[in-house]
Amino acid sequence: MKIQLSRLLAMAAAAMLGAAGNVYATNGSFMIGSGAGSIGMGGVGVTSPQDSMCVGGNPACLGAFERPQFDVGAGLFRPPRAAATTVMSGFNLPDGGKYVESEVNLYLLPSMGFVFPFNDLLTIGFAALPAGGGGVTFPANKGGGLNGNSFFGGAGTLGTDLVQLIVPITATFKLSPAHSVGVSIIPARQRFLAQGLQEFKAFSAYPDNLTNKGHDFANGLGGRVGWMGYFLDKRVTLGATYATKVSMGKLSQYKGLFPNQGSFDIPANYALGIGVKPIDDLTVALDVEKILYTGVPAFAHRGPDSSGQLNIDACTQGTVVCGGTSLGTADGASFGWRDQTVYKLGMAYKINDSWIVRAGYNYGKMPIQADQMLFSVMATATTEKHYTFGFTYSLGDQSIFGFGSEGLLTFAGMYAPNTKIEGNTVGTSGPVGLVGMQMKQSSWDIAYTLKF
C-alpha cells in the first residue's frame, strides 16, 4: 500500500505533538541527544551511531548500517524547576528565600526512526524526533508577584509552552568503504503558548497578540549535512556535521511578543566528533557542539538592562523594553541568550552478544546571562552537568507481521543536578531587585529496535 510522504510526515508530527506535552531540553533549548542509545552515552552522535535516530546528530551515521531496521522509543522526562524574585515581601534571594515551583513535572517524549540500505552506496532514512523546547507554569497566587499573583504583577497563571519537533529525511552516500557523507532535509513543527504577560502590553507593538491566545502552531524547514570516516583499521572514527537554522513560520497569535512579529526559529549548530576503540568491544567517543543562539533574534535580543537603568541608546536599537513598540518589532527585546558550547563524552562496552552497557557525561554552560534574567524566568534552561547510563539487551529472534530477524531493547537514564542562577533585573516600570531561577532534571528512555 502506497502512503504519500506528505501524509506520513503530517501523521508523525501530529502524533508526537499530541503525546509530547511540554518538551524541556537540557542543553539550552536542545535535547542532549537523539535516541536512547545516544542519551546513554551522554548525547554523543557525531561518530557513534546506536540506532536510526542518530540522524538527529549526524546524517552520515546511516552509512554504518548494513541492513534495514526500525526503532521506536519513548522517554519520561522530569524537570522540576522554580523561580523567585525580591518583589516578594521580606524576601532576600542570597539568604535562600522560598522559590516557587512550576506545576506539572513529568512529560512523555516519543521518537521513532527507520533506516534502509538501498544499495552498497546509498542508504536512506526517516526519523521523527523532539528537537527541544521549554516553558514553565506558575499558578496564580503563588508566583510571588506584587499582589500575590504572577512574577510580573499580573493576575492569573504565568507560563509558556514551547514544543519543537523535527522530521529528518536523510540520504547517506558512501564515498568509499571508509567514508560516508549524509544530507538531511528537515521539516519541523512547533507549538507555543504564553499566558500571564498582561503587564507587558504597554511595551508591545501588537498588544492584542502578546499573551493568553491559546496554542499557536508554525511549520518550518532546515537542513543538515555531515561526514563520517574510519581510520587505522576502524580503530578511530572522525566526524563533522552542520545544521542550518530551521526557519519557522511566524507565530501570528504572538506577533506582539517575539521579534519580527512572532518569529521563533530553531538555531543553527555544528559539531565535531571522535570515536576510539582501544579494544575490540569498547568505544569511547567525544563530541564538541556549538549552538548558535545569537543567530535567532527570539533567543539573542537583549531585554532590560539589569543595572536598573534603561539605556536610551539601547532603546533606539530595540535592545531593551523601553517604549511603546519594543516587543514584536524587528529589534524587539527577548531572552538575551549567548551561544553555547556543549561537550559530550560517552562509552559503550559490548559484554557479549546479548548485552551492551553505556555511560556518559554532558556539559554545557547555560546560555542565560546573569544580567538578562527578566524574560528567562519563562525559560529556566539552567542545567549544565548531565550524567547518563544505559544498556541494550538482545531479545533474539523477533518479528512483526512476519518481518524482522532480531529485536533489541535499549534503556537510558539521565540525571542533571540542580543548577541555580541569580541576578539583578528590571521590570516593566523600573528596577525590581533580584530574580533567581533553578532546575534539576532526570529522564528514563526506552526504545525497541527491530532489525530486518
Buried (B, 14 or more C-beta within 10 A) or exposed (E): EEEEEEEBBBEBBEBBBEEBBBBBBBBBBBBBBBBBBBBBBBBBBBBBBBBBBBBBBBBBBBBBBEEBBBBBBBBEBBBBBBBBBBBBEEBEBEEEBEBBBBEEBEBEBBBBBBBBBEEEEBBBBBBBBBBBBBBBBBBBBBBBBBEBBBBBBBBBBBBBBBBBBBBBBBBBBBEEEBBBBBBBBBBBBBBBBBBBBBBBBBBBBBBEBBBBBEEBBBBBEBBBBBBBBBEEEEEBBBBBBBBBBBBBBBBBBBBBBBBBBBBBBBBBBBBBBBBBBEEEEEBBBBBBBBBBBBBBBBBBBBBBBBEBEBBEEBBEEBBBBBBEBBBBBEBBBBBBBBBBEBBBBBBBBBEEEEEBBBBBBBBBBBBBBBBBBBBBBBBBBBBBEBBBBBBBBBEEEBEEEEEBBBBBBBBBBBBBEEBBBBBBBBBBEEBBBBBBBBBBBBBBBBBBBBBB
